Amino acid sequence: MLGIYLSFTIIILMIAYAGMEATMRVFAYVDIMIRWQWVQFRMFMMRRKLEQQLIKDLPNFNKVIKEMKEHDQ
Protein backbone atom coordinates (compact mmCIF):
# COMPACT_ATOMS: atom_id res chain seq x y z
CA MET A 1 0.00 0.00 0.00
CA LEU A 2 2.92 2.30 0.73
CA GLY A 3 4.17 1.76 -2.84
CA ILE A 4 0.89 3.01 -4.31
CA TYR A 5 0.94 6.15 -2.15
CA LEU A 6 4.55 6.77 -3.02
CA SER A 7 3.87 6.35 -6.75
CA PHE A 8 0.93 8.76 -6.68
CA THR A 9 2.99 11.28 -4.71
CA ILE A 10 5.85 11.10 -7.22
CA ILE A 11 3.47 11.55 -10.16
CA ILE A 12 1.75 14.52 -8.52
CA LEU A 13 5.11 16.12 -7.72
CA MET A 14 6.26 15.58 -11.33
CA ILE A 15 3.10 17.30 -12.61
CA ALA A 16 3.53 20.15 -10.13
CA TYR A 17 7.20 20.65 -11.05
CA ALA A 18 7.25 20.15 -14.83
CA GLY A 19 3.61 20.36 -15.86
CA MET A 20 1.22 17.86 -17.34
CA GLU A 21 2.67 17.86 -20.86
CA ALA A 22 6.28 17.28 -19.78
CA THR A 23 5.16 14.51 -17.42
CA MET A 24 3.30 12.80 -20.26
CA ARG A 25 6.43 13.09 -22.41
CA VAL A 26 8.42 11.31 -19.72
CA PHE A 27 5.90 8.46 -19.63
CA ALA A 28 5.85 8.26 -23.44
CA TYR A 29 9.67 8.10 -23.44
CA VAL A 30 9.66 5.31 -20.85
CA ASP A 31 7.05 3.43 -22.90
CA ILE A 32 9.16 3.71 -26.07
CA MET A 33 12.29 2.57 -24.23
CA ILE A 34 10.49 -0.50 -22.84
CA ARG A 35 9.18 -1.40 -26.29
CA TRP A 36 12.67 -0.92 -27.81
CA GLN A 37 14.21 -3.23 -25.21
CA TRP A 38 11.61 -5.89 -26.08
CA VAL A 39 12.47 -5.55 -29.80
CA GLN A 40 16.19 -5.88 -29.03
CA PHE A 41 15.53 -8.99 -26.94
CA ARG A 42 13.54 -10.57 -29.77
CA MET A 43 16.31 -9.72 -32.25
CA PHE A 44 18.86 -11.35 -29.96
CA MET A 45 16.75 -14.51 -29.76
CA MET A 46 16.31 -14.58 -33.56
CA ARG A 47 20.05 -14.13 -34.06
CA ARG A 48 20.83 -16.96 -31.67
CA LYS A 49 18.33 -19.25 -33.39
CA LEU A 50 19.73 -18.44 -36.85
CA GLU A 51 23.31 -19.01 -35.69
CA GLN A 52 22.35 -22.41 -34.29
CA GLN A 53 20.62 -23.35 -37.55
CA LEU A 54 23.64 -22.23 -39.55
CA ILE A 55 26.02 -24.28 -37.42
CA LYS A 56 23.74 -27.30 -37.79
CA ASP A 57 23.37 -26.91 -41.59
CA LEU A 58 26.98 -25.95 -42.35
CA PRO A 59 28.17 -29.51 -43.18
CA ASN A 60 25.32 -29.89 -45.70
CA PHE A 61 26.21 -26.58 -47.37
CA ASN A 62 29.86 -27.57 -47.60
CA LYS A 63 28.88 -30.90 -49.15
CA VAL A 64 26.71 -29.20 -51.78
CA ILE A 65 29.45 -26.69 -52.64
CA LYS A 66 31.99 -29.48 -52.99
CA GLU A 67 29.64 -31.43 -55.30
CA MET A 68 29.05 -28.33 -57.41
CA LYS A 69 32.80 -27.74 -57.80
CA GLU A 70 33.35 -31.37 -58.80
CA HIS A 71 30.48 -31.20 -61.28
CA ASP A 72 31.85 -28.03 -62.93
CA GLN A 73 35.22 -29.61 -63.56
C-alpha positions in Angstrom: 0.0 0.0 0.0 2.9 2.3 0.7 4.2 1.8 -2.8 0.9 3.0 -4.3 0.9 6.2 -2.1 4.6 6.8 -3.0 3.9 6.3 -6.8 0.9 8.8 -6.7 3.0 11.3 -4.7 5.8 11.1 -7.2 3.5 11.6 -10.2 1.7 14.5 -8.5 5.1 16.1 -7.7 6.3 15.6 -11.3 3.1 17.3 -12.6 3.5 20.2 -10.1 7.2 20.6 -11.0 7.3 20.1 -14.8 3.6 20.4 -15.9 1.2 17.9 -17.3 2.7 17.9 -20.9 6.3 17.3 -19.8 5.2 14.5 -17.4 3.3 12.8 -20.3 6.4 13.1 -22.4 8.4 11.3 -19.7 5.9 8.5 -19.6 5.9 8.3 -23.4 9.7 8.1 -23.4 9.7 5.3 -20.9 7.0 3.4 -22.9 9.2 3.7 -26.1 12.3 2.6 -24.2 10.5 -0.5 -22.8 9.2 -1.4 -26.3 12.7 -0.9 -27.8 14.2 -3.2 -25.2 11.6 -5.9 -26.1 12.5 -5.5 -29.8 16.2 -5.9 -29.0 15.5 -9.0 -26.9 13.5 -10.6 -29.8 16.3 -9.7 -32.3 18.9 -11.3 -30.0 16.8 -14.5 -29.8 16.3 -14.6 -33.6 20.1 -14.1 -34.1 20.8 -17.0 -31.7 18.3 -19.3 -33.4 19.7 -18.4 -36.8 23.3 -19.0 -35.7 22.3 -22.4 -34.3 20.6 -23.4 -37.5 23.6 -22.2 -39.6 26.0 -24.3 -37.4 23.7 -27.3 -37.8 23.4 -26.9 -41.6 27.0 -25.9 -42.3 28.2 -29.5 -43.2 25.3 -29.9 -45.7 26.2 -26.6 -47.4 29.9 -27.6 -47.6 28.9 -30.9 -49.2 26.7 -29.2 -51.8 29.4 -26.7 -52.6 32.0 -29.5 -53.0 29.6 -31.4 -55.3 29.1 -28.3 -57.4 32.8 -27.7 -57.8 33.4 -31.4 -58.8 30.5 -31.2 -61.3 31.8 -28.0 -62.9 35.2 -29.6 -63.6 
